[in-house]
Amino acid sequence: MTKPGPEPQDVPGLEPGGSVTPGDTPPDAGQTSGLSHPQPIPSRLPGMITIIVIGVLVVGAAGFFILRAFDLF
């Protein structure tokens, strides 16, 4: 477990209310603790579909130009 930050009255440079003076750095302690919920793993399906569609378009365009080069289309 993480050690909590120092008490506000023991930290130099804090103004009343806990804010820091302009140009001063905030205390070294983090403001949150604990674990968050696990993040879901994103699906790979949209990326795969995009790659397949681009591949089909490239093969179709290449086939078109090859057929045009041999005057078959």
URLINFEN-V636149 format. One record per residue. RES is the residue in one small letter. SS is DSSP state (alpha for helix, beta for strand, coil for the rest). OMEGA is omega in radians with two decimals (NA if undefined). Layout:
((RES,SS,OMEGA) (RES,SS,OMEGA))
This chain:
((m,coil,-3.10) (t,coil,3.10) (k,coil,3.12) (p,coil,-3.13) (g,coil,3.13) (p,coil,3.10) (e,coil,-3.10) (p,alpha,-3.12) (q,alpha,3.14) (d,alpha,-3.08) (v,coil,3.11) (p,coil,3.06) (g,coil,3.12) (l,beta,3.06) (e,coil,3.07) (p,coil,-3.10) (g,coil,3.05) (g,coil,-3.14) (s,coil,3.13) (v,beta,3.12) (t,coil,3.12) (p,coil,-3.13) (g,coil,3.13) (d,coil,3.12) (t,coil,3.12) (p,coil,3.12) (p,coil,-3.08) (d,coil,-3.10) (a,coil,3.08) (g,coil,-3.10) (q,coil,3.12) (t,coil,3.09) (s,coil,3.12) (g,coil,-3.11) (l,coil,3.06) (s,coil,3.08) (h,coil,3.11) (p,coil,-3.13) (q,coil,3.13) (p,coil,3.11) (i,coil,-3.12) (p,coil,-3.14) (s,coil,3.10) (r,coil,-3.05) (l,alpha,3.14) (p,alpha,3.12) (g,alpha,3.13) (m,alpha,3.12) (i,alpha,3.13) (t,alpha,-3.14) (i,alpha,3.14) (i,alpha,-3.14) (v,alpha,3.12) (i,alpha,3.11) (g,alpha,3.12) (v,alpha,3.12) (l,alpha,3.13) (v,alpha,3.14) (v,alpha,3.11) (g,alpha,3.13) (a,alpha,3.12) (a,alpha,3.10) (g,alpha,3.12) (f,alpha,-3.11) (f,alpha,3.07) (i,alpha,3.10) (l,alpha,3.10) (r,alpha,-3.13) (a,alpha,3.12) (f,coil,3.09) (d,coil,3.12) (l,coil,-3.10) (f,coil,NA))
